[in-house]
Amino acid sequence: MADRFRELERPQAGRLKDVVLMATVTGFEGLRHPRRSDLKQFAELFEPLFAASSDEARRQAAAALSQCPHVPQSVALLIGNAPVSIAAIFLTRSTSISDATLMQIIRAQGPAHATAIARRENLSVHVVDALVERRQTASALVKTPEVPAAAEMRLSAPASDAAKLLREEQLRSDIKALARAPKQDGPNDPVIAPVSPLHEALLVRFARSGEANLFAASLASALSTSLELGERILLDISGQQLAIALTALGMQPADTLFILGALYPDLGERFGGATRGDALIASLTPETSRLRLQSWLRMEQEEAAAKAEHQPYLAPERGADPRRTPVAKETTARDGAVPQQNRAFGRGR
């Protein structure tokens, strides 16, 4: 009986570790300017959780941290040395990983990791040299037909040196062409991936407990966007923008209805045989919701690219909200809707 109980307990323990890992990552993402002690504490918490979690949870954590501008190098090295199915997105997109860490991963891992690193947008000379060295080493390990000793004696030293320089130059050209390949594709429209079970569980959990800040951070992580956009979606007191985002992510209707009712109690009011939340969800379709969410994400990317430095949320000099036209903003200000943003989310404790 005890053995049977332990067998039933293991999946629950595994899921709990996955949830704790994602909660730890989400909390770290919420730190705008982490101190050195914050980075050290996160690294100490992350490493054992990452090692004990499932591959899917580790993949989600790597994807979330690939958007984070301040990841400790010990954490970056741990993720980079993970199997390429987990590490690829982090190696390709992360801007916080140092050249020294990239070169260490190139020399320690196989061709798949090197290919992921070669697809980064900006490669330093040192990293390119490490990639070239990695390819040369791999080529040298391939067994080639033996050359007769007499033929080897006839090879002149200058010819060998010239051939070596040509090979190195060709390898450099190949690596640089591979690094530029993503830029030659069509328009880089935001890709909306279906919400993962881990993110879905975190969103329901934080909505139930009324933790609006953690909910906004989890929503931003699920959308692979900035925390600011997650906060702005949540600050729409009508709940329509959050309903659009959850519908576009493919959230289960029952979970969507629960989240809307937990964060916006007005949507729990009944209209005949259904609630206002039911009516709101029924008015949306996955296709139109994805199009609207893509437009918000695209505007957010363009705004981030146009601004070199971060500006605090709701500052007077902040750019236009990507979800609203200027007319809508003026109307909102005129109708006095902005002060209602101070309303508390969730149920009273």
Summary of the structure (lengths in Angstrom):
residues: 349
radius of gyration: 25.4
end to end distance: 40.2
largest distance: 96.1
contacts: 970
relative contact order: 0.07
helix: 70%
strand: 1%
